[in-house]
Amino acid sequence: MNHLHFRTYNLSKRFGSNRVFDDINFRYAQGVLGIAGSNGSGKSTLLQCLAGLIRPSSGRVEWYKKEQNINIQKLKNRLGYAAPYINLYEELSSRENLDFLMQLRKQANPSQKVDAALEQAQITHLADQLFAKLSTGQQQRLRLAAAIVHQPDVLFLDEPGSNLDESGRTLIQSLVSEFKEAAKMVIIASNNPEELELCDAVYSVQKETEIY
C-alpha cells in the first residue's frame, strides 16, 4: 500500500510580473488527481511545482508518507514525470536513453526494468532507434516509458495524450489503471475531457475551485 500524499500551503507562482496562480491550498491522498484548465491557465506550472521541478514564488508543497514529512529531493527517485516538453537525448536510442536514466537513479536490475518499460509503452521494436528518428507519437511513448522505467510511486502526466493515436490513448488508460490498482498516485494535468474522466478528483486551476 502506498501511503504517500501531499498538501499545498498558499502556493503561488509568478514569472516576472505575470501571475500564474495565487494562494493554492489543497491536499490529496490517493488515487488519480486531475489538474484542469485551459492553455495558459497554469496547470503545467502547478504540476511542476508539485513534482519539485520548479520552485513556487511563495508558499510550499509538503509530501508525506503516512504522517511523516518527506523532503521532496529525497522523494524524486520515487516520482515519474512525462510531458511533451521533456526531451530525451536525440543521439541515443530508445534503450540507451532508458539505460542512462537507470544509471542516474542507480536502480537495481536495470536491464529487466528497461525491457519491461519498452514493452509496456509498446515500443520494443523501436529499442535501437535513435530518439531523433522517432515520430512525435513514438517520442511521446518513449517519454512515458522513461517516466515509469524505475517503477515510481507517483506518476505525473502533463497532457499525456499529446501526439498519440487511439492505441496510444488506450495505453494511457492502461497505465493509469495499473497505478490505481497498485494504490499508487497519478496526477494528470490536462484540458482533455477523456483524460480528466480517468481521474477520481479534479482541481481546476483556472477557476481556482476546490477539488471536486
Secondary structure, 3 states (H helix, E strand, C coil): CCCEEEEEEEEEEEECCEEEEEEECCEECCCEEEEECCCCCCHHHHHHHHHCCCCCCEEEEEEEECCEEECHHHHHHHEEEECCCCCCCCCCEHHHHHHHHHHHHCCCCHHHHHHHHHHHCCCHHHCCCEHHHCCHHHHHHHHHHHHHCCCCCEEEEECCCCCCCHHHHHHHHHHHHHHHHCCCEEEEECCCHHHHCCCCEEEECCCCCCCC
